[in-house]
Amino acid sequence: MRFYYKISNTLHIYLVYILVIFAHMKYVYATPSQTAHITQHKDITILPINNAKFLAGQRFDFLIEIKDPTLNPANASSTIQVTINDKNIINYFNKKPKIWRDGDILSYRIDSISFNDTGCIKVKVKTPNSLGIATYEVVYNKANRKAKNVILLIGDGMSLQAKQMARILSKGISEGKYNDVLEMEKLDRMALITTSGYDSLTTDSANSASAYATGHKSVVNAMGVYADSTISPFDDPKIENITEILKRKTDKSIGLVTTANITDATPAAFVAHTRRRSEQNMIAQSYLDLNIDVLLGGGLQHFIPKETKGSKRKDSLELIKFYRDAGYEISKTKQELFTQAKSAKKLLGLYHNDNLNVYLDRAVLKNPKVLGEFQNQPSLLDMTNAALEVLSKNKNGFFLMIEGASIDKQLHKMDWQRATYDTIEFDQVVKIARDFATKHGDTLVIVVADHAHGASITGTYHELDGKSGREAVRTYAHSVFPTFVDNDNDGFPDDPNPDITLAVQYANHPDYKADYHFKQEPMSPTIKHHGKNIANPNMKGEEYRGNIPTEEDQEVHAADDVVLMSEGVGSEYFKGVMDNTEVFFAIMRAFGIDGR
């Protein structure tokens, strides 16, 4: 009996093993139609993407793209089953889809819809050959006390190291202890923010600002949209942004302030919907269409007709006239800004044809060759004070986004000194925002970068012992403290090029030359040569071989997390490690906005 039992048990085990193998083979060698009902098919794209999070009532466009040449648009309504929480999508939204084919792609789209019920949403798409599933979350939260105003300050590209450079230069360090910290570092709350988009690990400013503006991921170069398969930059499915929701649901005023072109990626992401951030002429029109109350920065070239010198428009539209007709005061100099802010209800300020000059060139060096015809540009502090003066006239409150844009732009050019002086200027703007919030007691202040750069402080650099180049980079015990001084107590070093300076080096760079000294005029690190970017021969110093593709003409973004600092009504939302989309939900929570 014992022998029989052992054989039976062994046979049983082998039988089970054979059945498992057979079942596995049946699954592996089954046809796609046989397996599609149990696996999500890669040829179905559902937009918004899986795991998207929505504010209740937030409007969006819904798109399904199916790569299946056998599907016929004529009978797609019967062959494609789309459900929301197991309910037919047409009945759920009470809207019929538009269905069409373009090449191999069949598209199924419903525009301007929203989820009104909070909780989990499951989208299921079935075709005869495939299955697609997406799960969403719909939320509505409000803080214990509503914020009347929100001031969002974005230091573009302001990585942890960029912030530290500003602290060293502005506050100083003695025997290893900082004499003070930056104004932004005095805010009560802190969190780490992840920065990736849904298409790539490393993001750009459009995609990252779009996450702050909409609460949704996008792709590189895009803002306010999910990217579809078409070439057009204007037909991608849209997601409603902060300014649209505030204009629809409240009587609050909106302000956008930047040291960049006002139609550049960061400010544009709070208004525009496009797959391509370079569509700046359209973006200039979008501000007017949405009636943004305060717009201050550069970018005159996108508001003047093509016949005017310096214009980047392709038409004869004099957009400034349309703004003036819509009730905007127009300023083009610092003096005009000061005067008009006192009486204006709506204000458009354009102080340079493109980006404003950086602080060092604009306020310290004042080189006419660098400034050109724009000798009277306001500072970021000037624009912030003016914006607050205009926006504060609205008893219902406001949302104000302020961008220190050239922290990023100068790190791209591997000019850390110019980037750092702009970071210090940005930090002084943070003080203006903090003082406003302290005085009024009803304001949320958020300070955050949108992405990082690979610039790092290796140690210090000096040539006091006759050494130069890499041999003069001082590491470990040799990295004696830098000798920046601020005798006039304005928060900026008196000289950007002291005897002992920082040794700032880059993790992701093209071919370039470095001598560690401050450049009196801005310079590009590369030039184009035989289709490749090489080190600029006009720059001094040792040449370093690049570690990124030769198609890149400057230092590039890093995928590092960035620091968020916050204070005021609703700031308790920020803690730990958070996705960049959570900034949007924090603002909506502070305002107590219900999108329904």
C-alpha positions in Angstrom: 0.0 0.0 0.0 2.8 2.3 0.8 4.5 1.7 -2.5 1.2 2.3 -4.3 0.7 5.5 -2.4 4.1 6.8 -3.4 3.6 6.1 -7.1 0.1 7.7 -7.0 1.4 10.8 -5.3 4.3 11.1 -7.8 2.0 10.6 -10.7 -0.3 13.3 -9.3 2.5 15.7 -9.0 3.7 15.1 -12.6 0.1 15.3 -13.8 -0.3 18.8 -12.2 3.0 19.9 -13.6 2.0 18.7 -17.2 -1.3 20.5 -16.9 0.4 23.8 -15.9 2.9 23.5 -18.8 0.0 22.8 -21.2 -2.0 25.8 -19.9 1.1 28.0 -20.2 1.7 26.9 -23.8 -1.9 27.4 -24.7 -1.7 31.0 -23.4 1.7 31.7 -25.1 0.7 30.4 -28.5 -2.9 31.7 -28.5 -3.9 34.2 -31.2 -4.2 37.9 -30.2 -8.0 37.6 -30.3 -7.9 34.7 -27.9 -5.8 36.6 -25.3 -7.0 40.2 -25.7 -9.9 39.7 -23.2 -7.4 39.1 -20.4 -4.7 41.6 -21.1 -4.6 45.3 -21.8 -3.7 45.8 -25.5 -0.7 48.0 -26.4 -2.5 49.3 -29.5 -5.2 51.1 -27.4 -4.3 54.6 -26.1 -6.6 56.2 -23.6 -6.2 59.9 -22.9 -6.2 61.1 -20.1 -3.7 58.5 -19.1 -4.0 55.8 -16.5 -3.8 57.0 -12.9 -4.7 60.6 -13.8 -6.2 62.6 -11.0 -9.0 65.2 -11.5 -10.5 68.0 -9.5 -14.3 67.3 -9.4 -15.9 69.2 -12.2 -12.5 69.9 -14.0 -13.2 69.9 -17.7 -11.2 67.8 -20.1 -11.3 66.2 -23.6 -11.5 62.4 -23.7 -9.7 60.5 -26.5 -9.2 56.9 -27.4 -6.8 56.0 -30.3 -6.9 52.4 -31.5 -4.3 51.1 -33.9 -6.4 48.5 -35.7 -7.0 48.7 -39.5 -9.9 46.3 -39.3 -12.1 48.7 -37.4 -14.6 50.7 -39.5 -15.7 54.2 -38.2 -19.1 53.6 -39.8 -20.0 50.9 -37.3 -17.5 51.7 -34.6 -20.3 52.7 -32.2 -21.4 49.1 -32.1 -18.0 47.4 -32.3 -16.3 49.6 -29.8 -17.6 49.4 -26.2 -16.6 52.2 -23.9 -17.7 52.2 -20.3 -17.2 54.4 -17.3 -17.6 52.4 -14.1 -19.5 49.8 -16.2 -21.9 52.4 -17.6 -22.0 53.2 -21.3 -19.9 56.4 -21.8 -22.6 58.1 -24.0 -25.1 57.6 -21.2 -22.6 58.6 -18.5 -21.7 61.9 -20.0 -24.9 62.4 -22.1 -22.7 63.2 -25.1 -22.0 61.3 -28.3 -18.4 60.8 -29.5 -16.9 61.9 -32.7 -15.3 58.9 -34.5 -12.9 59.0 -37.4 -10.0 57.2 -39.0 -6.6 58.7 -40.0 -4.4 56.0 -41.5 -4.1 53.0 -39.1 -5.5 55.0 -36.2 -9.2 55.0 -35.3 -10.0 57.9 -33.0 -13.0 58.1 -30.6 -13.3 61.5 -28.9 -15.7 63.4 -26.6 -14.8 67.0 -25.7 -15.4 69.2 -22.7 -16.6 66.7 -20.2 -16.0 66.3 -16.4 -16.4 63.9 -13.5 -18.8 65.2 -10.9 -18.7 62.3 -8.4 -15.5 61.9 -6.3 -13.8 58.6 -6.0 -12.4 56.0 -8.3 -13.2 55.9 -12.0 -12.6 52.9 -14.2 -12.6 53.4 -18.0 -12.8 50.2 -20.1 -12.5 50.1 -23.9 -13.3 46.8 -25.7 -13.0 46.1 -29.4 -13.3 42.7 -31.1 -9.5 42.3 -30.8 -8.4 44.2 -27.8 -9.1 45.6 -24.3 -7.9 48.9 -22.8 -8.3 50.0 -19.2 -7.6 53.3 -17.3 -8.2 54.1 -13.7 -8.7 57.7 -12.5 -9.2 59.4 -9.2 -11.6 62.3 -8.7 -11.2 64.5 -5.6 -12.6 67.6 -3.9 -10.8 68.8 -0.8 -10.8 72.1 1.0 -8.6 73.5 3.7 -10.0 74.3 7.1 -9.7 78.0 6.2 -10.0 79.3 2.6 -7.2 81.3 1.1 -8.2 84.6 -0.6 -5.0 84.8 -2.5 -2.3 82.3 -3.8 1.2 83.4 -4.8 3.1 80.7 -6.7 6.8 81.5 -7.2 8.6 79.3 -9.6 12.4 79.4 -9.7 12.9 77.9 -13.2 15.6 75.3 -13.0 16.3 76.2 -9.3 17.8 72.9 -8.2 19.0 72.4 -4.6 22.5 73.4 -5.6 21.4 76.5 -7.4 19.6 77.6 -4.2 22.8 76.8 -2.2 24.9 78.9 -4.5 22.6 81.8 -3.8 22.8 81.3 -0.1 26.6 81.2 -0.2 26.9 84.4 -2.2 24.0 86.3 -0.6 24.3 85.3 3.1 27.9 84.1 3.4 29.4 81.3 5.4 31.7 81.5 8.4 33.6 78.6 9.9 31.2 76.2 8.3 28.0 77.9 9.4 25.9 80.1 7.2 25.4 83.6 8.4 21.7 83.4 7.4 19.5 81.4 5.1 17.5 82.5 2.1 14.1 84.0 2.6 12.5 81.0 0.8 14.3 78.7 3.3 12.4 80.4 6.2 9.0 79.2 5.0 7.3 76.8 7.4 6.6 73.8 5.1 8.9 71.8 2.9 8.5 68.9 0.5 10.4 67.2 -2.3 8.7 67.4 -5.7 9.2 64.8 -8.4 9.4 66.3 -11.9 9.0 63.6 -14.7 6.3 63.8 -17.4 4.5 60.8 -18.7 6.7 60.4 -21.7 10.2 60.8 -20.2 12.3 60.8 -17.1 13.7 64.3 -17.7 11.2 67.1 -18.2 11.2 70.5 -19.7 9.6 73.8 -18.5 6.4 73.5 -20.5 5.5 70.0 -19.3 6.5 70.7 -15.6 4.6 74.0 -15.4 1.6 72.3 -17.0 1.6 69.8 -14.1 1.4 72.8 -11.7 -1.3 74.5 -13.8 -3.6 71.5 -14.4 -2.8 68.7 -12.0 -2.0 66.4 -15.0 1.1 65.0 -16.5 2.0 65.9 -20.1 4.9 65.4 -22.5 8.0 67.4 -23.3 7.2 70.7 -25.1 3.4 70.4 -24.3 1.2 72.3 -22.0 -2.5 71.8 -21.0 -2.9 68.8 -23.2 -2.4 65.1 -23.5 -0.4 64.3 -26.7 -2.3 62.5 -29.5 -0.8 60.9 -32.6 -1.4 63.7 -35.0 1.2 66.3 -36.2 -0.9 69.3 -35.4 0.1 71.2 -32.2 -3.5 72.4 -31.7 -5.8 69.4 -31.7 -4.5 67.4 -28.7 -7.1 66.7 -26.0 -7.2 69.5 -23.5 -7.3 69.6 -19.7 -8.7 72.7 -17.9 -6.1 74.7 -16.0 -6.0 76.9 -12.9 -6.8 80.2 -14.6 -9.7 78.7 -16.6 -11.2 77.2 -13.5 -10.8 80.4 -11.5 -12.3 82.5 -14.3 -15.2 80.1 -14.6 -16.0 79.6 -10.9 -14.8 82.8 -9.2 -14.3 86.5 -9.6 -10.7 86.4 -8.7 -8.0 88.3 -10.7 -5.1 86.5 -12.4 -1.5 87.7 -12.8 1.5 86.2 -14.6 4.9 87.8 -14.1 8.2 86.6 -15.5 11.7 87.7 -16.4 11.4 85.7 -19.6 9.3 86.3 -22.7 5.7 86.4 -21.3 4.7 83.8 -23.9 7.6 81.5 -22.7 6.8 78.0 -21.4 6.2 78.6 -17.7 3.7 81.5 -17.9 2.1 80.1 -21.0 1.3 76.7 -19.3 -1.2 78.5 -17.0 -3.3 79.5 -20.0 -2.5 77.8 -23.3 -3.3 74.4 -24.7 -0.7 73.2 -27.3 1.6 70.3 -28.0 4.3 72.7 -29.1 5.5 75.4 -26.7 7.0 77.4 -29.6 3.6 78.5 -30.7 4.1 81.8 -29.0 2.0 84.0 -31.3 -1.0 81.9 -30.5 -0.1 82.1 -26.8 0.0 85.9 -26.9 -3.6 85.8 -28.2 -4.7 83.2 -25.6 -3.9 85.6 -22.7 -6.3 88.1 -24.2 -9.0 85.5 -24.9 -8.9 84.4 -21.3 -8.8 88.0 -20.0 -5.7 87.6 -17.8 -5.6 90.7 -15.6 -1.8 91.3 -15.2 0.9 90.2 -17.7 4.4 91.4 -17.1 7.7 90.3 -18.7 9.4 90.3 -22.1 8.2 89.2 -25.5 7.2 92.3 -27.3 8.1 90.5 -30.6 4.9 88.4 -30.4 2.6 91.4 -29.9 3.6 93.6 -32.8 2.8 93.2 -36.6 5.3 91.5 -38.9 6.0 94.8 -40.6 7.5 96.2 -37.3 11.3 95.7 -36.8 11.9 92.8 -34.4 8.5 91.2 -34.8 8.2 87.4 -34.8 4.6 87.4 -35.9 3.6 86.0 -39.3 0.7 88.3 -39.7 0.0 92.0 -39.6 -2.0 91.8 -36.3 -1.2 94.6 -33.9 -2.1 92.6 -30.8 -1.2 95.4 -28.4 -4.0 97.5 -29.9 -6.5 94.7 -29.1 -5.2 94.6 -25.5 -5.6 98.4 -25.2 -9.1 98.2 -26.6 -9.9 95.5 -24.0 -9.0 97.9 -21.2 -5.4 97.1 -20.6 -2.9 99.8 -19.6 0.3 99.2 -21.7 3.8 99.8 -20.2 7.2 99.3 -21.9 9.5 100.9 -19.4 10.1 100.8 -15.6 8.7 104.3 -15.2 5.5 103.5 -17.1 5.0 100.4 -15.0 5.2 102.5 -11.7 2.8 105.1 -13.0 0.2 102.7 -14.5 0.1 100.3 -11.6 -1.5 102.9 -9.4 -4.6 103.3 -11.5 -4.7 100.2 -13.8 -7.3 97.4 -13.4 -5.6 95.4 -16.1 -2.0 95.7 -17.1 0.2 94.4 -19.9 3.9 95.2 -19.5 6.4 94.2 -22.3 9.9 95.4 -21.4 12.1 93.6 -24.0 11.7 92.1 -27.4 12.5 88.7 -26.0 13.6 87.7 -22.5 14.6 90.4 -20.0 18.3 90.8 -19.4 19.5 89.1 -16.3 20.1 91.0 -13.0 23.9 91.3 -13.4 23.6 92.8 -16.9 20.5 94.9 -16.2 21.3 96.3 -12.8 25.1 96.0 -12.2 27.1 96.0 -15.5 24.6 98.0 -17.6 26.6 97.4 -20.7 24.8 99.2 -23.6 26.1 96.6 -26.0 24.3 93.9 -24.0 21.1 95.8 -23.2 20.7 97.3 -26.7 17.6 99.5 -27.0 16.1 98.2 -23.8 17.9 100.3 -21.2 15.0 100.8 -18.8 13.8 97.4 -17.8 12.1 96.8 -14.4 13.4 94.2 -12.0 11.5 91.2 -10.9 10.9 93.0 -7.7 9.5 96.0 -9.5 7.1 93.8 -11.5 6.0 91.9 -8.4 5.2 95.0 -6.5 3.2 96.4 -9.4 1.3 93.1 -9.9 0.4 93.0 -6.2 -0.8 96.6 -6.4 -3.1 96.0 -9.3 -4.4 92.5 -8.2 -5.0 93.7 -4.6 -7.7 96.0 -5.9 -10.0 93.0 -6.4 -11.8 92.3 -3.1 -12.4 88.7 -4.2 -8.7 87.9 -4.3 -6.2 86.7 -6.9 -3.9 84.1 -8.2 -0.4 85.3 -9.0 2.4 83.2 -10.7 5.9 84.8 -10.5 8.8 83.2 -12.4 12.5 83.7 -12.0 13.1 82.5 -15.5 16.8 83.1 -16.1 18.1 80.9 -13.3 17.4 78.2 -15.8 18.5 80.0 -18.9 21.9 80.9 -17.4 22.5 77.4 -16.1 21.9 76.2 -19.6 24.7 78.5 -20.8 26.8 77.2 -17.9 27.0 80.8 -16.5 26.4 80.0 -12.8 27.3 83.6 -11.6 24.5 85.1 -13.7 22.1 82.3 -12.6 23.0 82.9 -9.0 22.4 86.6 -9.0 19.0 86.0 -10.6 18.3 83.4 -7.8 19.1 86.1 -5.2 16.7 88.5 -7.0 14.1 85.8 -7.0 14.6 85.2 -3.3 14.1 88.9 -2.6 10.8 88.6 -4.4 9.9 85.8 -2.0 10.3 88.3 0.8 7.8 90.6 -0.9 5.3 87.7 -1.1 5.9 86.7 2.5 5.5 90.3 3.7 2.2 90.6 1.8 1.0 87.3 3.2 2.0 88.3 6.8 0.2 91.6 6.5 -3.0 90.2 5.1 -3.2 86.8 6.8 -5.3 85.2 4.0 -2.6 84.2 1.4 -0.9 80.9 0.5 2.7 81.3 -0.6 4.4 78.5 -2.6 8.0 78.6 -3.7 9.2 75.8 -6.0 11.4 74.9 -9.0 9.9 73.2 -12.0 13.0 71.0 -12.7 16.6 70.7 -11.9 20.0 71.2 -13.5 23.2 69.1 -13.1 25.3 72.0 -11.7 27.1 71.2 -8.5 29.6 72.8 -6.1 32.8 70.8 -6.1 34.6 73.2 -3.8 36.3 76.6 -4.4 38.6 78.0 -7.0 41.5 80.5 -6.8 44.8 81.2 -8.5 46.5 82.8 -5.5 49.3 80.2 -5.6 49.9 80.5 -9.3 47.8 77.4 -10.3 45.0 77.7 -12.8 42.4 75.6 -14.6 41.6 72.2 -13.0 44.7 72.3 -10.8 43.2 75.4 -9.1 40.0 73.7 -8.2 40.2 73.3 -4.5 38.7 70.1 -3.0 38.2 68.8 0.6 40.5 70.6 3.0 41.9 72.8 0.3 38.4 74.3 -0.5 38.9 77.4 1.7 35.8 79.6 1.9 35.0 82.0 -0.9 35.6 85.7 -0.4 32.4 87.3 -1.7 31.5 90.5 0.2 28.3 92.6 0.4 29.4 96.0 1.8 26.3 97.8 0.6 24.0 95.2 2.3 21.8 94.9 -0.8 21.9 91.1 -0.6 24.1 90.8 -3.7 27.9 90.3 -3.7 29.7 93.5 -4.7 31.9 91.6 -7.1 30.9 88.4 -8.9 34.6 87.6 -9.5 36.4 87.6 -6.1 39.8 86.2 -5.4 38.3 82.9 -4.1 35.1 81.9 -5.9 33.0 78.7 -6.2 34.2 75.8 -8.3 30.9 75.0 -10.0 30.9 72.0 -12.3 28.3 70.3 -14.5 27.1 66.7 -14.8 25.5 67.0 -18.2 27.3 69.3 -20.6 28.4 69.7 -24.3 32.0 70.3 -25.3 33.0 73.6 -23.6 35.8 75.7 -22.2 36.0 76.6 -18.5 38.3 79.1 -16.8 36.0 79.5 -13.7 36.1 83.3 -14.0 33.0 85.5 -14.5 32.4 86.6 -18.1 31.8 90.3 -18.6 29.4 89.6 -21.4 27.0 86.6 -21.9 28.4 83.9 -24.1 27.2 80.6 -25.6 29.3 77.6 -24.5 29.2 76.2 -28.0 29.1 77.0 -31.7 27.9 74.9 -34.6 30.7 73.3 -36.7 30.1 70.8 -39.5 26.7 69.9 -38.1 27.9 69.3 -34.5 28.2 71.6 -31.5 31.7 72.2 -30.4 33.3 74.3 -27.6 33.1 78.0 -28.4 36.7 79.0 -29.5 36.0 82.5 -28.3 35.9 81.4 -24.7 38.9 81.1 -22.5 40.0 78.2 -20.4 40.6 74.4 -20.6 38.4 72.4 -22.9 36.2 69.7 -21.5 34.8 67.0 -23.7 31.0 66.8 -23.5 29.1 63.9 -22.1 25.8 64.5 -23.9 24.9 64.2 -27.6 26.6 66.7 -29.9 23.2 67.9 -31.1 22.8 69.6 -27.8 24.3 73.1 -27.8 24.1 73.8 -24.1 23.9 72.1 -20.7 20.6 70.2 -20.2 18.1 69.6 -17.5 18.5 66.9 -14.8 15.8 64.5 -13.5 16.5 65.3 -9.9 13.7 66.1 -7.4 13.3 69.7 -6.5 12.5 71.4 -3.2 9.1 73.1 -2.5 8.8 75.6 0.4 5.4 77.0 1.5 3.7 79.1 4.1 0.2 80.4 4.8 -3.3 79.2 4.4 -3.4 75.6 3.2 0.4 75.1 3.3 0.0 72.0 5.6 -0.8 70.0 2.5 2.9 69.9 1.6 5.0 67.2 3.2 7.3 64.3 2.3 7.9 63.4 -1.4 5.1 64.5 -3.7 4.4 64.4 -7.4 4.5 67.7 -9.2 0.8 67.5 -10.1 0.0 67.8 -6.4 0.8 71.5 -6.5 -2.3 72.1 -8.5 -4.5 70.2 -6.0 -2.9 72.1 -3.1 -3.9 75.4 -4.7 -7.4 74.2 -5.4 -7.7 72.9 -1.9 -6.5 76.2 -0.4 -9.0 78.2 -2.5 -11.7 75.7 -1.7 -12.6 75.5 -5.4 -15.3 73.1 -6.5 -15.1 72.7 -10.2 -18.6 71.4 -10.6 
